[in-house]
């Protein structure tokens, strides 16, 4: 919406839109006239599209977070396995060294 307003040189498309492209509110000053039913319908349609888009993006973000959590759990599991294997290898090396010393 702000890009559209910028393309218009910062001018609102109609009296019920701010220069940033959003709807005017009582905080923006008095409205010159009430919006027509077509303008209200267009605003509702725009809000529905934006809401639908935001919901789609949010659901994609949720799926990405779940995938990241699974990947982190798998990384932690594999790291623990690697550390356990390294501990066992070090233990075998220590036992082998002790056995070699006994045999000498």
N, CA, C and O atoms as a GROMACS GRO file, in nm:
protein
  416
    1UNK      N    1   0.082  -0.118   0.000
    1UNK     CA    2   0.000   0.000   0.000
    1UNK      C    3   0.087   0.125   0.000
    1UNK      O    4   0.058   0.222  -0.070
    2UNK      N    5   0.195   0.123   0.079
    2UNK     CA    6   0.283   0.238   0.084
    2UNK      C    7   0.352   0.259  -0.050
    2UNK      O    8   0.377   0.373  -0.090
    3UNK      N    9   0.384   0.148  -0.121
    3UNK     CA   10   0.447   0.160  -0.252
    3UNK      C   11   0.353   0.226  -0.351
    3UNK      O   12   0.396   0.306  -0.435
    4UNK      N   13   0.224   0.193  -0.342
    4UNK     CA   14   0.127   0.256  -0.431
    4UNK      C   15   0.119   0.405  -0.404
    4UNK      O   16   0.114   0.486  -0.497
    5UNK      N   17   0.117   0.443  -0.276
    5UNK     CA   18   0.112   0.584  -0.242
    5UNK      C   19   0.238   0.655  -0.290
    5UNK      O   20   0.230   0.768  -0.338
    6UNK      N   21   0.353   0.590  -0.278
    6UNK     CA   22   0.478   0.650  -0.324
    6UNK      C   23   0.475   0.669  -0.475
    6UNK      O   24   0.525   0.769  -0.527
    7UNK      N   25   0.418   0.572  -0.546
    7UNK     CA   26   0.408   0.582  -0.691
    7UNK      C   27   0.319   0.699  -0.732
    7UNK      O   28   0.335   0.756  -0.840
    8UNK      N   29   0.225   0.734  -0.645
    8UNK     CA   30   0.137   0.848  -0.674
    8UNK      C   31   0.197   0.977  -0.621
    8UNK      O   32   0.129   1.079  -0.618
    9UNK      N   33   0.322   0.974  -0.581
    9UNK     CA   34   0.386   1.095  -0.529
    9UNK      C   35   0.343   1.128  -0.388
    9UNK      O   36   0.345   1.244  -0.347
   10UNK      N   37   0.304   1.025  -0.311
   10UNK     CA   38   0.264   1.047  -0.173
   10UNK      C   39   0.121   1.093  -0.159
   10UNK      O   40   0.077   1.123  -0.048
   11UNK      N   41   0.047   1.100  -0.268
   11UNK     CA   42  -0.092   1.145  -0.263
   11UNK      C   43  -0.185   1.026  -0.243
   11UNK      O   44  -0.164   0.920  -0.301
   12UNK      N   45  -0.287   1.045  -0.162
   12UNK     CA   46  -0.386   0.940  -0.139
   12UNK      C   47  -0.473   0.926  -0.263
   12UNK      O   48  -0.500   1.023  -0.332
   13UNK      N   49  -0.518   0.802  -0.290
   13UNK     CA   50  -0.601   0.775  -0.407
   13UNK      C   51  -0.740   0.834  -0.388
   13UNK      O   52  -0.800   0.881  -0.486
   14UNK      N   53  -0.792   0.833  -0.269
   14UNK     CA   54  -0.923   0.892  -0.241
   14UNK      C   55  -0.923   0.944  -0.099
   14UNK      O   56  -0.829   0.917  -0.024
   15UNK      N   57  -1.026   1.017  -0.059
   15UNK     CA   58  -1.023   1.083   0.072
   15UNK      C   59  -1.016   0.989   0.191
   15UNK      O   60  -0.989   1.034   0.302
   16UNK      N   61  -1.040   0.861   0.172
   16UNK     CA   62  -1.039   0.768   0.284
   16UNK      C   63  -0.910   0.689   0.294
   16UNK      O   64  -0.904   0.588   0.364
   17UNK      N   65  -0.807   0.734   0.223
   17UNK     CA   66  -0.678   0.667   0.226
   17UNK      C   67  -0.572   0.768   0.266
   17UNK      O   68  -0.576   0.882   0.220
   18UNK      N   69  -0.478   0.728   0.351
   18UNK     CA   70  -0.370   0.816   0.390
   18UNK      C   71  -0.264   0.819   0.280
   18UNK      O   72  -0.270   0.739   0.187
   19UNK      N   73  -0.169   0.909   0.290
   19UNK     CA   74  -0.061   0.917   0.192
   19UNK      C   75   0.024   0.790   0.193
   19UNK      O   76   0.089   0.759   0.094
   20UNK      N   77   0.023   0.716   0.305
   20UNK     CA   78   0.098   0.591   0.314
   20UNK      C   79   0.020   0.475   0.255
   20UNK      O   80   0.070   0.363   0.249
   21UNK      N   81  -0.103   0.499   0.210
   21UNK     CA   82  -0.180   0.395   0.145
   21UNK      C   83  -0.276   0.322   0.235
   21UNK      O   84  -0.353   0.238   0.188
   22UNK      N   85  -0.275   0.350   0.365
   22UNK     CA   86  -0.366   0.283   0.456
   22UNK      C   87  -0.496   0.358   0.471
   22UNK      O   88  -0.509   0.471   0.424
   23UNK      N   89  -0.594   0.297   0.535
   23UNK     CA   90  -0.722   0.364   0.553
   23UNK      C   91  -0.709   0.480   0.651
   23UNK      O   92  -0.630   0.474   0.746
   24UNK      N   93  -0.786   0.584   0.628
   24UNK     CA   94  -0.785   0.698   0.719
   24UNK      C   95  -0.864   0.662   0.843
   24UNK      O   96  -0.962   0.587   0.837
   25UNK      N   97  -0.822   0.716   0.955
   25UNK     CA   98  -0.894   0.697   1.080
   25UNK      C   99  -0.922   0.834   1.140
   25UNK      O  100  -0.882   0.935   1.084
   26UNK      N  101  -0.992   0.836   1.252
   26UNK     CA  102  -1.021   0.964   1.318
   26UNK      C  103  -0.893   1.033   1.362
   26UNK      O  104  -0.893   1.154   1.383
   27UNK      N  105  -0.784   0.958   1.376
   27UNK     CA  106  -0.656   1.018   1.415
   27UNK      C  107  -0.591   1.094   1.300
   27UNK      O  108  -0.501   1.175   1.323
   28UNK      N  109  -0.634   1.069   1.178
   28UNK     CA  110  -0.578   1.137   1.062
   28UNK      C  111  -0.651   1.267   1.032
   28UNK      O  112  -0.615   1.337   0.938
   29UNK      N  113  -0.750   1.301   1.109
   29UNK     CA  114  -0.829   1.422   1.084
   29UNK      C  115  -0.966   1.382   1.031
   29UNK      O  116  -0.990   1.265   1.004
   30UNK      N  117  -1.054   1.478   1.016
   30UNK     CA  118  -1.191   1.447   0.974
   30UNK      C  119  -1.195   1.400   0.829
   30UNK      O  120  -1.118   1.446   0.745
   31UNK      N  121  -1.287   1.308   0.802
   31UNK     CA  122  -1.310   1.262   0.665
   31UNK      C  123  -1.405   1.360   0.597
   31UNK      O  124  -1.500   1.408   0.659
   32UNK      N  125  -1.378   1.388   0.471
   32UNK     CA  126  -1.463   1.482   0.398
   32UNK      C  127  -1.599   1.424   0.368
   32UNK      O  128  -1.699   1.497   0.367
   33UNK      N  129  -1.605   1.295   0.344
   33UNK     CA  130  -1.732   1.232   0.309
   33UNK      C  131  -1.728   1.086   0.353
   33UNK      O  132  -1.620   1.030   0.374
   34UNK      N  133  -1.843   1.026   0.367
   34UNK     CA  134  -1.850   0.884   0.402
   34UNK      C  135  -1.810   0.800   0.282
   34UNK      O  136  -1.836   0.839   0.168
   35UNK      N  137  -1.746   0.686   0.307
   35UNK     CA  138  -1.708   0.600   0.194
   35UNK      C  139  -1.833   0.540   0.128
   35UNK      O  140  -1.934   0.516   0.193
   36UNK      N  141  -1.822   0.518   0.000
   36UNK     CA  142  -1.932   0.454  -0.072
   36UNK      C  143  -1.929   0.306  -0.044
   36UNK      O  144  -1.829   0.254   0.007
   37UNK      N  145  -2.037   0.238  -0.076
   37UNK     CA  146  -2.040   0.094  -0.054
   37UNK      C  147  -1.938   0.024  -0.143
   37UNK      O  148  -1.883  -0.078  -0.103
   38UNK      N  149  -1.912   0.076  -0.263
   38UNK     CA  150  -1.809   0.018  -0.350
   38UNK      C  151  -1.671   0.032  -0.287
   38UNK      O  152  -1.590  -0.061  -0.293
   39UNK      N  153  -1.644   0.148  -0.226
   39UNK     CA  154  -1.515   0.169  -0.160
   39UNK      C  155  -1.500   0.074  -0.041
   39UNK      O  156  -1.393   0.017  -0.019
   40UNK      N  157  -1.608   0.060   0.035
   40UNK     CA  158  -1.602  -0.032   0.149
   40UNK      C  159  -1.583  -0.176   0.103
   40UNK      O  160  -1.507  -0.251   0.164
   41UNK      N  161  -1.652  -0.215  -0.003
   41UNK     CA  162  -1.638  -0.349  -0.058
   41UNK      C  163  -1.494  -0.373  -0.104
   41UNK      O  164  -1.436  -0.478  -0.078
   42UNK      N  165  -1.437  -0.273  -0.173
   42UNK     CA  166  -1.299  -0.285  -0.219
   42UNK      C  167  -1.203  -0.297  -0.100
   42UNK      O  168  -1.108  -0.375  -0.105
   43UNK      N  169  -1.228  -0.219   0.006
   43UNK     CA  170  -1.143  -0.226   0.125
   43UNK      C  171  -1.152  -0.363   0.190
   43UNK      O  172  -1.051  -0.420   0.231
   44UNK      N  173  -1.274  -0.416   0.201
   44UNK     CA  174  -1.292  -0.549   0.261
   44UNK      C  175  -1.223  -0.655   0.176
   44UNK      O  176  -1.158  -0.744   0.230
   45UNK      N  177  -1.237  -0.645   0.044
   45UNK     CA  178  -1.171  -0.742  -0.045
   45UNK      C  179  -1.019  -0.736  -0.028
   45UNK      O  180  -0.953  -0.839  -0.023
   46UNK      N  181  -0.965  -0.614  -0.019
   46UNK     CA  182  -0.821  -0.598   0.000
   46UNK      C  183  -0.777  -0.659   0.133
   46UNK      O  184  -0.676  -0.730   0.139
   47UNK      N  185  -0.853  -0.633   0.238
   47UNK     CA  186  -0.819  -0.689   0.369
   47UNK      C  187  -0.826  -0.841   0.368
   47UNK      O  188  -0.741  -0.907   0.428
   48UNK      N  189  -0.924  -0.897   0.300
   48UNK     CA  190  -0.934  -1.043   0.291
   48UNK      C  191  -0.814  -1.102   0.218
   48UNK      O  192  -0.758  -1.203   0.262
   49UNK      N  193  -0.773  -1.039   0.108
   49UNK     CA  194  -0.656  -1.088   0.034
   49UNK      C  195  -0.531  -1.080   0.121
   49UNK      O  196  -0.452  -1.175   0.126
   50UNK      N  197  -0.512  -0.967   0.189
   50UNK     CA  198  -0.395  -0.951   0.274
   50UNK      C  199  -0.396  -1.051   0.390
   50UNK      O  200  -0.292  -1.106   0.426
   51UNK      N  201  -0.514  -1.074   0.447
   51UNK     CA  202  -0.527  -1.171   0.556
   51UNK      C  203  -0.494  -1.311   0.508
   51UNK      O  204  -0.421  -1.385   0.574
   52UNK      N  205  -0.547  -1.348   0.392
   52UNK     CA  206  -0.521  -1.480   0.336
   52UNK      C  207  -0.372  -1.498   0.308
   52UNK      O  208  -0.315  -1.604   0.337
   53UNK      N  209  -0.309  -1.395   0.254
   53UNK     CA  210  -0.165  -1.401   0.227
   53UNK      C  211  -0.086  -1.416   0.357
   53UNK      O  212   0.006  -1.496   0.366
   54UNK      N  213  -0.123  -1.337   0.458
   54UNK     CA  214  -0.053  -1.344   0.587
   54UNK      C  215  -0.068  -1.482   0.651
   54UNK      O  216   0.027  -1.535   0.707
   55UNK      N  217  -0.188  -1.540   0.642
   55UNK     CA  218  -0.211  -1.674   0.697
   55UNK      C  219  -0.124  -1.778   0.626
   55UNK      O  220  -0.067  -1.866   0.689
   56UNK      N  221  -0.116  -1.765   0.493
   56UNK     CA  222  -0.033  -1.858   0.416
   56UNK      C  223   0.114  -1.848   0.455
   56UNK      O  224   0.182  -1.949   0.470
   57UNK      N  225   0.162  -1.725   0.470
   57UNK     CA  226   0.301  -1.705   0.510
   57UNK      C  227   0.325  -1.759   0.650
   57UNK      O  228   0.428  -1.821   0.677
   58UNK      N  229   0.230  -1.737   0.740
   58UNK     CA  230   0.244  -1.785   0.878
   58UNK      C  231   0.248  -1.938   0.883
   58UNK      O  232   0.325  -1.995   0.959
   59UNK      N  233   0.164  -2.003   0.802
   59UNK     CA  234   0.165  -2.150   0.804
   59UNK      C  235   0.296  -2.203   0.747
   59UNK      O  236   0.347  -2.305   0.794
   60UNK      N  237   0.351  -2.136   0.646
   60UNK     CA  238   0.481  -2.176   0.593
   60UNK      C  239   0.591  -2.159   0.696
   60UNK      O  240   0.681  -2.242   0.705
   61UNK      N  241   0.584  -2.052   0.772
   61UNK     CA  242   0.682  -2.027   0.876
   61UNK      C  243   0.674  -2.135   0.984
   61UNK      O  244   0.776  -2.182   1.034
   62UNK      N  245   0.553  -2.173   1.020
   62UNK     CA  246   0.535  -2.278   1.121
   62UNK      C  247   0.598  -2.409   1.075
   62UNK      O  248   0.668  -2.475   1.151
   63UNK      N  249   0.574  -2.446   0.950
   63UNK     CA  250   0.631  -2.569   0.895
   63UNK      C  251   0.784  -2.562   0.895
   63UNK      O  252   0.851  -2.660   0.924
   64UNK      N  253   0.838  -2.445   0.860
   64UNK     CA  254   0.983  -2.429   0.858
   64UNK      C  255   1.042  -2.442   0.998
   64UNK      O  256   1.148  -2.502   1.017
   65UNK      N  257   0.973  -2.386   1.097
   65UNK     CA  258   1.022  -2.397   1.235
   65UNK      C  259   1.020  -2.542   1.282
   65UNK      O  260   1.113  -2.586   1.351
   66UNK      N  261   0.916  -2.616   1.246
   66UNK     CA  262   0.910  -2.758   1.284
   66UNK      C  263   1.022  -2.836   1.217
   66UNK      O  264   1.084  -2.923   1.280
   67UNK      N  265   1.050  -2.808   1.091
   67UNK     CA  266   1.159  -2.876   1.020
   67UNK      C  267   1.293  -2.843   1.084
   67UNK      O  268   1.378  -2.931   1.098
   68UNK      N  269   1.312  -2.719   1.123
   68UNK     CA  270   1.436  -2.680   1.190
   68UNK      C  271   1.450  -2.753   1.323
   68UNK      O  272   1.559  -2.800   1.356
   69UNK      N  273   1.343  -2.762   1.400
   69UNK     CA  274   1.349  -2.833   1.528
   69UNK      C  275   1.384  -2.980   1.508
   69UNK      O  276   1.463  -3.035   1.584
   70UNK      N  277   1.325  -3.044   1.405
   70UNK     CA  278   1.359  -3.184   1.376
   70UNK      C  279   1.506  -3.197   1.340
   70UNK      O  280   1.574  -3.288   1.387
   71UNK      N  281   1.555  -3.106   1.256
   71UNK     CA  282   1.696  -3.111   1.214
   71UNK      C  283   1.789  -3.092   1.333
   71UNK      O  284   1.893  -3.157   1.342
   72UNK      N  285   1.753  -3.002   1.424
   72UNK     CA  286   1.837  -2.980   1.542
   72UNK      C  287   1.839  -3.103   1.632
   72UNK      O  288   1.943  -3.139   1.686
   73UNK      N  289   1.723  -3.168   1.649
   73UNK     CA  290   1.720  -3.292   1.730
   73UNK      C  291   1.806  -3.400   1.666
   73UNK      O  292   1.879  -3.471   1.735
   74UNK      N  293   1.798  -3.414   1.534
   74UNK     CA  294   1.878  -3.514   1.463
   74UNK      C  295   2.027  -3.484   1.477
   74UNK      O  296   2.108  -3.574   1.497
   75UNK      N  297   2.063  -3.355   1.465
   75UNK     CA  298   2.203  -3.315   1.481
   75UNK      C  299   2.252  -3.351   1.622
   75UNK      O  300   2.360  -3.407   1.636
   76UNK      N  301   2.173  -3.320   1.724
   76UNK     CA  302   2.212  -3.351   1.862
   76UNK      C  303   2.228  -3.502   1.881
   76UNK      O  304   2.321  -3.546   1.948
   77UNK      N  305   2.137  -3.582   1.823
   77UNK     CA  306   2.144  -3.727   1.834
   77UNK      C  307   2.272  -3.780   1.770
   77UNK      O  308   2.342  -3.862   1.829
   78UNK      N  309   2.303  -3.732   1.650
   78UNK     CA  310   2.424  -3.779   1.580
   78UNK      C  311   2.551  -3.733   1.651
   78UNK      O  312   2.649  -3.807   1.656
   79UNK      N  313   2.549  -3.613   1.705
   79UNK     CA  314   2.665  -3.564   1.778
   79UNK      C  315   2.690  -3.650   1.902
   79UNK      O  316   2.805  -3.683   1.932
   80UNK      N  317   2.584  -3.686   1.973
   80UNK     CA  318   2.598  -3.772   2.090
   80UNK      C  319   2.654  -3.908   2.050
   80UNK      O  320   2.739  -3.964   2.121
   81UNK      N  321   2.608  -3.964   1.937
   81UNK     CA  322   2.660  -4.092   1.890
   81UNK      C  323   2.808  -4.082   1.856
   81UNK      O  324   2.886  -4.171   1.889
   82UNK      N  325   2.846  -3.973   1.792
   82UNK     CA  326   2.987  -3.955   1.755
   82UNK      C  327   3.074  -3.944   1.880
   82UNK      O  328   3.182  -4.003   1.886
   83UNK      N  329   3.028  -3.869   1.979
   83UNK     CA  330   3.105  -3.853   2.102
   83UNK      C  331   3.117  -3.986   2.177
   83UNK      O  332   3.222  -4.017   2.234
   84UNK      N  333   3.010  -4.065   2.177
   84UNK     CA  334   3.014  -4.196   2.242
   84UNK      C  335   3.112  -4.288   2.169
   84UNK      O  336   3.187  -4.362   2.234
   85UNK      N  337   3.113  -4.285   2.037
   85UNK     CA  338   3.206  -4.368   1.959
   85UNK      C  339   3.350  -4.324   1.987
   85UNK      O  340   3.439  -4.409   1.998
   86UNK      N  341   3.374  -4.194   1.997
   86UNK     CA  342   3.509  -4.145   2.026
   86UNK      C  343   3.552  -4.189   2.166
   86UNK      O  344   3.669  -4.225   2.186
   87UNK      N  345   3.460  -4.187   2.263
   87UNK     CA  346   3.492  -4.231   2.399
   87UNK      C  347   3.528  -4.379   2.401
   87UNK      O  348   3.623  -4.419   2.467
   88UNK      N  349   3.451  -4.461   2.328
   88UNK     CA  350   3.480  -4.605   2.323
   88UNK      C  351   3.615  -4.631   2.256
   88UNK      O  352   3.692  -4.716   2.301
   89UNK      N  353   3.645  -4.558   2.148
   89UNK     CA  354   3.774  -4.576   2.079
   89UNK      C  355   3.889  -4.537   2.171
   89UNK      O  356   3.992  -4.606   2.174
   90UNK      N  357   3.874  -4.429   2.246
   90UNK     CA  358   3.979  -4.388   2.339
   90UNK      C  359   3.997  -4.492   2.449
   90UNK      O  360   4.109  -4.520   2.492
   91UNK      N  361   3.887  -4.550   2.495
   91UNK     CA  362   3.894  -4.653   2.599
   91UNK      C  363   3.966  -4.776   2.546
   91UNK      O  364   4.049  -4.834   2.617
   92UNK      N  365   3.935  -4.817   2.422
   92UNK     CA  366   4.004  -4.934   2.364
   92UNK      C  367   4.153  -4.906   2.348
   92UNK      O  368   4.236  -4.994   2.375
   93UNK      N  369   4.188  -4.785   2.307
   93UNK     CA  370   4.330  -4.751   2.290
   93UNK      C  371   4.402  -4.757   2.424
   93UNK      O  372   4.516  -4.804   2.432
   94UNK      N  373   4.338  -4.709   2.528
   94UNK     CA  374   4.398  -4.712   2.662
   94UNK      C  375   4.418  -4.856   2.708
   94UNK      O  376   4.523  -4.890   2.762
   95UNK      N  377   4.317  -4.940   2.687
   95UNK     CA  378   4.330  -5.082   2.725
   95UNK      C  379   4.438  -5.152   2.643
   95UNK      O  380   4.513  -5.233   2.697
   96UNK      N  381   4.446  -5.121   2.514
   96UNK     CA  382   4.548  -5.181   2.428
   96UNK      C  383   4.687  -5.140   2.476
   96UNK      O  384   4.778  -5.224   2.482
   97UNK      N  385   4.705  -5.013   2.510
   97UNK     CA  386   4.835  -4.967   2.560
   97UNK      C  387   4.872  -5.038   2.691
   97UNK      O  388   4.987  -5.077   2.712
   98UNK      N  389   4.773  -5.055   2.778
   98UNK     CA  390   4.799  -5.124   2.906
   98UNK      C  391   4.837  -5.269   2.881
   98UNK      O  392   4.927  -5.322   2.946
   99UNK      N  393   4.769  -5.335   2.788
   99UNK     CA  394   4.799  -5.473   2.755
   99UNK      C  395   4.940  -5.485   2.696
   99UNK      O  396   5.012  -5.579   2.730
  100UNK      N  397   4.978  -5.393   2.610
  100UNK     CA  398   5.114  -5.396   2.551
  100UNK      C  399   5.220  -5.379   2.658
  100UNK      O  400   5.325  -5.443   2.652
  101UNK      N  401   5.194  -5.293   2.756
  101UNK     CA  402   5.292  -5.273   2.864
  101UNK      C  403   5.306  -5.400   2.949
  101UNK      O  404   5.415  -5.433   2.994
  102UNK      N  405   5.196  -5.469   2.971
  102UNK     CA  406   5.201  -5.593   3.049
  102UNK      C  407   5.280  -5.701   2.977
  102UNK      O  408   5.350  -5.781   3.040
  103UNK      N  409   5.269  -5.704   2.845
  103UNK     CA  410   5.334  -5.808   2.767
  103UNK      C  411   5.482  -5.781   2.749
  103UNK      O  412   5.554  -5.870   2.702
  104UNK      N  413   5.529  -5.666   2.783
  104UNK     CA  414   5.672  -5.636   2.765
  104UNK      C  415   5.754  -5.682   2.879
  104UNK      O  416   5.876  -5.664   2.879
   0.00000   0.00000   0.00000
